[in-house]
Amino acid sequence: MMDVNNQGIPYDAGDVVYVIYRNPHTQSVANVQEAAVVKNPENPEELALFLYETYYPLTDDLAVYASEAEAEQVYSQSFGDL
């Protein structure tokens, strides 16, 4: 089991995680994407997800999965088969 950092999130900078990402230009399109957990460049005490050249604050509001298989299972339950 991973340690929980000071944000209460069980990830550390350098971890690779998976998210279900909805295309901002076509809301009906979503897919599983790999993302990196990094230190937030705006606040190095916090973590962020780095995805598509953009930093997203890593909060417990995000659905983040430790494995691609887990993310794909949730995706299938939510959106149908990949």
Contacts in CASP RR format, 6 or more apart in sequence:
PFRMAT RR
TARGET T0000
AUTHOR 0000-0000-0000
METHOD contacts of the structure
MODEL  1
MMDVNNQGIPYDAGDVVYVIYRNPHTQSVANVQEAAVVKNPENPEELALF
LYETYYPLTDDLAVYASEAEAEQVYSQSFGDL
1 10 0 8 1.000
2 10 0 8 1.000
2 11 0 8 1.000
2 12 0 8 1.000
2 15 0 8 1.000
3 10 0 8 1.000
3 12 0 8 1.000
4 10 0 8 1.000
5 11 0 8 1.000
5 12 0 8 1.000
5 47 0 8 1.000
6 45 0 8 1.000
7 46 0 8 1.000
7 47 0 8 1.000
7 58 0 8 1.000
7 59 0 8 1.000
8 60 0 8 1.000
9 47 0 8 1.000
9 58 0 8 1.000
9 59 0 8 1.000
9 60 0 8 1.000
11 17 0 8 1.000
11 37 0 8 1.000
11 47 0 8 1.000
11 58 0 8 1.000
11 64 0 8 1.000
12 37 0 8 1.000
12 47 0 8 1.000
13 37 0 8 1.000
13 38 0 8 1.000
13 39 0 8 1.000
13 47 0 8 1.000
14 36 0 8 1.000
14 37 0 8 1.000
14 38 0 8 1.000
15 36 0 8 1.000
15 37 0 8 1.000
16 34 0 8 1.000
16 35 0 8 1.000
16 36 0 8 1.000
16 37 0 8 1.000
17 34 0 8 1.000
17 35 0 8 1.000
17 36 0 8 1.000
17 37 0 8 1.000
17 49 0 8 1.000
17 64 0 8 1.000
17 65 0 8 1.000
17 66 0 8 1.000
18 32 0 8 1.000
18 33 0 8 1.000
18 34 0 8 1.000
18 35 0 8 1.000
18 64 0 8 1.000
18 65 0 8 1.000
18 66 0 8 1.000
18 67 0 8 1.000
18 68 0 8 1.000
18 70 0 8 1.000
18 71 0 8 1.000
19 32 0 8 1.000
19 33 0 8 1.000
19 35 0 8 1.000
19 49 0 8 1.000
19 51 0 8 1.000
19 62 0 8 1.000
19 63 0 8 1.000
19 64 0 8 1.000
19 65 0 8 1.000
19 71 0 8 1.000
20 30 0 8 1.000
20 31 0 8 1.000
20 32 0 8 1.000
20 33 0 8 1.000
20 63 0 8 1.000
20 71 0 8 1.000
20 74 0 8 1.000
20 75 0 8 1.000
20 78 0 8 1.000
20 79 0 8 1.000
21 30 0 8 1.000
21 31 0 8 1.000
21 32 0 8 1.000
21 33 0 8 1.000
21 51 0 8 1.000
21 52 0 8 1.000
22 29 0 8 1.000
22 30 0 8 1.000
23 29 0 8 1.000
23 30 0 8 1.000
23 31 0 8 1.000
30 75 0 8 1.000
30 79 0 8 1.000
31 75 0 8 1.000
31 82 0 8 1.000
32 68 0 8 1.000
32 71 0 8 1.000
32 72 0 8 1.000
32 75 0 8 1.000
32 82 0 8 1.000
33 51 0 8 1.000
33 52 0 8 1.000
34 68 0 8 1.000
35 49 0 8 1.000
35 50 0 8 1.000
35 51 0 8 1.000
35 64 0 8 1.000
36 49 0 8 1.000
36 50 0 8 1.000
36 51 0 8 1.000
37 47 0 8 1.000
37 48 0 8 1.000
37 49 0 8 1.000
37 50 0 8 1.000
37 58 0 8 1.000
38 47 0 8 1.000
38 48 0 8 1.000
38 49 0 8 1.000
38 50 0 8 1.000
38 55 0 8 1.000
39 46 0 8 1.000
39 47 0 8 1.000
39 48 0 8 1.000
40 46 0 8 1.000
40 47 0 8 1.000
40 48 0 8 1.000
40 55 0 8 1.000
40 57 0 8 1.000
40 58 0 8 1.000
41 48 0 8 1.000
41 55 0 8 1.000
42 55 0 8 1.000
46 57 0 8 1.000
46 58 0 8 1.000
47 57 0 8 1.000
47 58 0 8 1.000
48 55 0 8 1.000
48 56 0 8 1.000
48 57 0 8 1.000
48 58 0 8 1.000
49 55 0 8 1.000
49 56 0 8 1.000
49 57 0 8 1.000
49 58 0 8 1.000
49 62 0 8 1.000
49 64 0 8 1.000
50 56 0 8 1.000
56 62 0 8 1.000
58 64 0 8 1.000
63 74 0 8 1.000
65 71 0 8 1.000
65 74 0 8 1.000
72 82 0 8 1.000
75 82 0 8 1.000
76 82 0 8 1.000
END
